[in-house]
């Protein structure tokens, strides 16, 4: 319906259009060649812009200003072109999300050209620098879940509180299905919007659910600040650190008395502790352990991302008294809490020394702790996004019963006497970049594949002090169904593991080749990864006829079979077993980590085991006892055992996840070429 504008409204519209026209008529600075518009820019804008190397160009129009600077990690003075256009090009500022503002003659102002986020206790403009591993939170053509805004009344705070709730794809289509719940907490100075807008939690879960890497779940993102009437903090911050225990105690009561009952009453949840997890970043990680350890009747999984118990403690933790002794009996605690997860970025280790000390003490006390260290990141969203990506696969995969693996619904996990952990958890820091050891280098190569009919790519790790005067053994390391050439470097960090192992004298210098095992011209992972399953079988010809010759012509490597190994994870684990044992004239060392159903049955892998036993230097098999695909490794192990073929069979407490693969690669590398 069209109505006549009032004089005041007409005046406002005219003033607005005049301002817009003035901005549009201003002569903009030229677009820097090679840059692209930032993904956070609002429609119709030309700045800010991003270069491929991570530099960014910022623009602000202020004709009458005397001084303008960009506030982003530090202050960057901006230059006036004489027409009121202020610009600055930064140094590379690193991948991920960055909040910023402009300082205009001493006044802090936002950038009207971009979207804003709530962080550090205020709204900030923000820019996203693309990440090399950004595919796991990219928007893809697939079924997506929903994020819903909800209000609930808290009897503890005597007020209305807001939550954001992620429901997985298909939630509304099947009204009979119930889901486990992850409660996901934000950090200090943030709110309930941050995990969705900045953390990309919904996209991370969408992608992982579609790839079968985690079970479908509801994710509840509440506000982490909770005060009883009369307990609100003063407007002026206290000189000393606030009493977190008191504030977190109030939050714990909100959870148990208000939030959890509301969620279980209004969403189709599985309302028991076995199907409930709690995790958070920074302050939210502290809250996770404070609230979670005091409410173990409510939660069976705990995750701290750059935060956790002992965050500000300088004293050793006495587990006999810590949180009323809930962790004093490690065996009982491990049976009750199915996952304790702690993570941090390599660039925030000093800041996280309390959390790291807690992790080390817990491991020493016998607590099962899953660790993740994000390479090259600090106290920032890249660390926390990666942490969620590592944590989610650990959730809601029971020791027995349905595995939750979408590829094998209803598959029972049955453990036998041989299915046990024969290798200890790797030592803390085994996957952390160290400054006191020599580093190898990673490079990406191209090679022509006659088998595929295209130019293909691979990542290649060269050990420290690589020399053309020496001949090196080679490990071909294969990714999983939804992965590509970057899966191992990003989530398995073989280059970091081998740098540290070589320095310690625990592994031989070797070259690691990480190719794309999806042998087709368009070798990207499709929206349904199973559509490209046949291309993994086709990789056999590409590997033998194209990739190996390309590596041996380009690098100083030994072409002897005893100096060639092959291993992989999931689908790549099946490839490694199929191709390695099927071509013992080419490979003497074979590893299958969580091998997938593309693995041939044992009688086809080794039809004449006794005759071929002498050709095998090592067969390494591993699975997590929470992995619905464990039956693949079990049947292979049983066959090898029956035919007296020496091999490693390691079954630890993980699921079908990067922790499993990284931990076992650590031990596999130590056994190669010895």
Buried (B, 14 or more C-beta within 10 A) or exposed (E): EEEEEEEEEEEEEEEEEEEEEEEEEEEBBEEBEEBEBBEBBEEEBBBBBBBEEBBBBBBBBBEEBEEBBBBBEEEBEBEBEEEBBBBBBBEEBBBBBBBBBBBBEEEEBBBEBBBBBBBEEEEBBBBBBBBEBBBBBEEBEBEBBEBEEBEBEBEBBEEEBBBBBBBBBEBEEEEEEBBBBBBBBBBBBBBBBBBBBBBBBBBBBBBBBBBBBBBBBBBBBBBBBBBBEEEEEEEEEEEEEEEBEEBBBBBBBBBBEBBBEBBBEEBBBBBEBEBBBBBBBBBBBBBBBBBBBBBBEBBBBBBBBBBBBBBEBEEEBEBEEBBEEBBBBBEEBBEEBBBBBBBBBBBBBEBBBBBBBBBBBBBEBBBBBBBBBBBEBBBBBBBBBBBBBBBBBBBBBBEEEBBBBBBBEEBEBEEEEEBEBEBEBBEBBBBBBEEEBEBBEBEEBEBEBEBBEBEBBBBBBBBBEBEEEEEBBBBBBBBBBBBBBBBBBBBBBBBBBBBBBBBEEEBBBBBBBBBBBBBBEEBEBBEEBEEBBEBBBBBBBBBBEBBBEBBBEEBBBBEEBEBBBBBBBBBBBBBBBBBBBBBBEBBBBBBBBBBBEBBBEBEEBBEEBEEBBEEBBBBBBBBBBBBBBBBBBBEBBBBBEEBEBEBBBBBBBBBBBBBBBBBBBBBBBBBBBE
